[in-house]
Amino acid sequence: MANVMRYAKRGEGDVRLSWDPANKEEVKAAKKAFDDLLKKGYCAWRVDLPVDKRDNTTRITEFDPEAKEIVVLPKMTGG
């Protein structure tokens, strides 16, 4: 099973980008997408399994190619 990054993209909905940690080109592409999203103000979380735990996420600011799942979301704004 490949590692995956999920993020919302306007007009496309939920986007899933997967990579094999052993494949340098896939890791490079995933890191670029991750870095581009953070530059746009998104925030990222590494999701650690098992998901039945109450706190199974860790906020990250650097791409981790070994992460099984990364969720990237735009910052929330209030008003």
Backbone bond lengths (Angstrom), bond angles and torsions (degrees), N, CA, C in turn:
res aa  C-N    CA-C-N  psi(-1)  N-CA   C-N-CA  omega(-1)  CA-C   N-CA-C  phi
1 M - - - 1.461 - - 1.531 109.34 -
2 A 1.311 116.87 130.78 1.457 122.32 -178.59 1.528 110.76 -77.27
3 N 1.312 115.56 157.55 1.458 121.40 172.94 1.522 106.88 -77.24
4 V 1.337 116.77 155.08 1.459 119.10 -173.35 1.530 111.12 -140.92
5 M 1.343 114.71 145.12 1.455 121.87 171.10 1.520 106.62 -119.72
6 R 1.323 115.34 131.42 1.464 120.28 179.17 1.520 108.96 -116.49
7 Y 1.330 115.30 137.80 1.458 119.72 176.71 1.514 109.16 -154.29
8 A 1.324 115.57 157.21 1.455 121.39 178.88 1.519 108.75 -91.44
9 K 1.319 115.61 135.09 1.463 120.74 178.47 1.518 108.00 -129.63
10 R 1.322 115.13 126.43 1.466 120.70 -178.22 1.518 110.40 -53.79
11 G 1.308 116.50 128.22 1.456 122.09 178.73 1.523 114.17 86.77
12 E 1.338 117.18 -13.46 1.461 120.53 -179.23 1.518 112.73 -120.50
13 G 1.317 117.31 -14.78 1.459 120.52 -178.88 1.522 111.55 75.71
14 D 1.326 115.53 -141.57 1.461 122.00 -176.71 1.525 109.80 -76.97
15 V 1.326 116.96 116.00 1.460 122.69 179.44 1.522 108.38 -101.26
16 R 1.317 116.64 136.20 1.463 122.42 176.91 1.518 108.29 -118.79
17 L 1.323 114.78 123.01 1.454 122.04 177.76 1.525 107.05 -117.23
18 S 1.318 117.02 121.00 1.462 119.36 -178.26 1.518 110.78 -114.47
19 W 1.339 115.02 156.75 1.452 121.58 178.80 1.518 109.59 -151.56
20 D 1.301 114.51 155.61 1.463 122.72 173.08 1.523 105.80 -101.22
21 P 1.344 119.01 121.29 1.460 120.73 -177.89 1.534 114.07 -56.48
22 A 1.319 117.69 -21.16 1.462 121.87 179.44 1.532 112.37 -84.66
23 N 1.329 117.41 -10.57 1.459 122.03 -177.75 1.530 109.09 -99.89
24 K 1.327 117.12 105.58 1.461 122.13 -174.58 1.527 112.96 -60.05
25 E 1.319 117.63 -37.83 1.465 120.75 -179.33 1.537 110.91 -68.06
26 E 1.328 117.60 -42.14 1.467 120.79 177.64 1.521 110.99 -64.71
27 V 1.339 117.16 -41.14 1.467 121.38 178.36 1.529 109.52 -63.20
28 K 1.310 117.36 -43.22 1.465 122.21 179.62 1.528 110.97 -60.50
29 A 1.327 117.22 -44.04 1.467 121.65 179.83 1.530 111.09 -66.21
30 A 1.325 116.93 -41.56 1.465 120.71 179.41 1.529 110.69 -66.64
31 K 1.323 117.69 -40.99 1.463 121.71 178.49 1.521 110.25 -63.19
32 K 1.321 117.23 -41.96 1.467 120.33 178.69 1.523 110.59 -61.81
33 A 1.331 117.41 -45.30 1.462 120.58 178.79 1.527 110.35 -61.58
34 F 1.326 116.88 -43.38 1.469 122.34 178.79 1.532 109.93 -59.84
35 D 1.324 116.95 -51.48 1.466 121.27 -178.94 1.523 111.64 -60.99
36 D 1.332 117.35 -41.10 1.465 121.13 178.73 1.526 111.37 -61.94
37 L 1.323 117.52 -41.35 1.462 121.21 179.69 1.527 110.95 -66.12
38 L 1.322 117.65 -43.04 1.461 119.87 178.57 1.521 111.54 -63.86
39 K 1.326 117.48 -35.80 1.469 120.92 177.15 1.523 111.29 -64.40
40 K 1.328 116.57 -27.17 1.466 121.40 179.02 1.525 112.06 -84.94
41 G 1.342 117.06 1.58 1.458 120.39 177.33 1.513 115.36 99.20
42 Y 1.322 117.84 6.45 1.457 120.61 177.84 1.527 109.74 -73.76
43 C 1.323 116.48 160.15 1.460 124.00 175.31 1.530 107.69 -118.60
44 A 1.335 116.17 147.45 1.468 120.04 -174.85 1.525 111.28 -124.37
45 W 1.331 114.79 146.21 1.452 122.46 176.17 1.521 109.97 -131.79
46 R 1.302 115.45 136.62 1.465 121.96 171.50 1.517 106.12 -87.83
47 V 1.321 116.70 128.54 1.461 122.21 179.77 1.520 107.29 -101.05
48 D 1.316 115.15 118.26 1.459 120.99 -179.83 1.518 110.07 -100.84
49 L 1.307 115.51 135.62 1.466 120.57 178.89 1.518 109.31 -89.27
50 P 1.307 120.19 153.45 1.461 127.44 4.74 1.523 111.96 -79.18
51 V 1.306 115.81 149.13 1.458 121.46 -175.79 1.525 113.16 -78.57
52 D 1.317 118.93 -3.96 1.460 119.98 -179.61 1.529 112.00 -79.11
53 K 1.324 118.65 -6.60 1.458 121.21 176.36 1.517 109.52 -76.88
54 R 1.324 116.23 150.42 1.463 120.32 -178.01 1.528 111.65 -65.43
55 D 1.323 117.45 -47.26 1.464 120.85 -179.17 1.518 108.88 -114.93
56 N 1.306 116.51 93.42 1.463 120.86 -177.41 1.525 111.95 -118.43
57 T 1.347 116.35 20.73 1.458 119.43 178.80 1.526 110.03 -124.31
58 T 1.318 114.73 151.25 1.459 121.77 176.48 1.520 107.39 -134.30
59 R 1.324 117.01 126.56 1.462 119.21 177.59 1.519 108.79 -69.81
60 I 1.332 116.38 136.33 1.455 121.28 -179.10 1.528 109.89 -128.21
61 T 1.315 115.52 151.63 1.464 120.48 177.51 1.525 111.24 -121.15
62 E 1.322 116.74 -2.70 1.457 122.17 176.43 1.525 108.96 -129.28
63 F 1.310 116.19 142.15 1.458 121.63 179.87 1.525 110.34 -64.21
64 D 1.318 116.62 133.29 1.464 123.01 177.40 1.525 108.05 -117.77
65 P 1.334 118.20 104.34 1.466 119.93 -176.99 1.523 113.77 -65.30
66 E 1.333 117.61 -15.34 1.463 121.09 179.23 1.526 112.55 -88.84
67 A 1.314 117.65 -9.73 1.470 120.91 179.36 1.523 109.41 -64.15
68 K 1.311 116.98 130.30 1.466 120.65 179.32 1.522 111.10 -70.70
69 E 1.350 115.97 -35.25 1.468 119.46 178.84 1.522 109.36 -146.95
70 I 1.321 115.37 135.03 1.464 123.09 174.39 1.524 107.53 -125.83
71 V 1.326 115.99 132.38 1.458 121.56 176.85 1.520 107.08 -114.46
72 V 1.325 116.43 128.47 1.459 122.26 -178.26 1.530 108.15 -121.10
73 L 1.350 115.43 126.44 1.463 120.43 -176.48 1.517 109.97 -131.12
74 P 1.335 116.96 150.79 1.464 118.76 175.62 1.524 109.69 -69.33
75 K 1.321 116.07 150.86 1.458 120.08 177.00 1.512 108.74 -62.68
76 M 1.308 115.16 142.64 1.468 120.44 177.64 1.524 108.90 -81.46
77 T 1.311 115.82 141.70 1.452 120.80 175.96 1.514 108.55 -120.10
78 G 1.294 115.97 142.12 1.460 120.36 -179.22 1.511 111.14 -110.94
79 G 1.300 114.28 174.49 1.450 116.31 178.92 1.475 112.21 -175.55
